[in-house]
Amino acid sequence: MRITFYGAAHTVTGSQFLLEINNQRLLLECGLYQGKRQEAFTRNRRLPFDVRTVSAMILSHAHIDHSGNLPSLVKGGYAGPIYTTPATADLADIMLQDSGTFRKRMQRL
């Protein structure tokens, strides 16, 4: 197993953890980085990994620093499921309504 920290390392925002287990790539969280305007724009514009290689995405809760980059994930070509709880799916739906079509991929657990 290998874990790569793409966000929330040396900072408390932009959670993104890529777990590689048995030839599967699981993304835990897809958070929006919040910081100085230009840095945030640059970090949030493109995800630092090939989203088309992610097998599944797991969202623990709907805080923006954990869910805010879901639209970028889908826009980048991610076509897999997003696993989360019903409450998280409902709240993320409200928070990100105008951000894309990722919502129909959320699988309520």
N, C-alpha and C positions, 0 to 999 in steps of 0.2 A: 504494500500500500504506500502511496505517495500523496502528500498533501502540499499544495502550493497556495500560499497566501497572496492574493491579488489586491486585497483591501483590508482595512481595519488592522493592519500591522504597522506599528509605530504611530498609530492614530486611532481614533475611535469612530471613524465613519467610513462608509463605502465597503461594507462587508462583502467579500467574495472569496470563497474557498473552493478550490478544485481538487476533488478526491479522485485518484486513479486506483481502481481496485479491479483485479481480474479482467483486464482489458476493457473496463467500463470507465467512463469519465462522468462523475457526478458533480454538479455544481451546487454547493450549499450557499445560499443567499446570493443576491445580485443587487447589491446596494448602490445607491447614489452617493458619490463622494461630495461632501460639503466642505468648502473651504474658500480660499481666495478665489474671486471670480474667474480669472484666467486659468488658474490651475484646475479648478473644478470643471470648467468647460473642456479643457484638454483631456482630463482623466475620464470624464463621462462620455465623451464623444465616441470613443472606440474602446471596446473591451480588449484586454491584453491577452486573449487566447482565441483560438478558432472555435467559435460557438457552434459550428456545424459538426464538431466532433464530440459534443456533450451528449451523453446518453439520456440523462434526466436531470431535472432541477428540483431542489428541495428548498422551500421557503419556510423558515421557522416562525416568522411573524411579519406583520405588514409595515413596520416602521420604515420610513423612506430610506434610511441608511442601510436597510436590508432588502428592500423591494424596488426602490426607485429606478434601477437600471433595467428592469424587466423589459420595457419597451425597446431598449437598445439590443437586448439579447435576441428578441424576436426579429427586429429589423435586420440584425446581422445574419439571420438565417437559421436560428434555432427552431427546430420543428418538433421537439419532444415534449413530454408532459412536464407540468409544473405541479409538484405534490405539496400540499399544504392542508391545514385544518379548515373546516367550514368557516369558522370565525375569521381566520386570516384571509381566506379567499374573499369573503364579503367585504372586509375592510379595505383590502388592496383594490378591489373592484371600484369602490367609492373614491379612493385616493388617486387612482390612475385612469379614471374613465376616459379622459381625453388623450391618452398617451399611446394608443395603438390597439392591436387586435390580440394581444397576448392573453386576455382574460378567458377566452374560450378554451385555452389549454390547461387552465388550472384544474387539477383533480382533487376534489375534496376527499380527505381521508376519513 
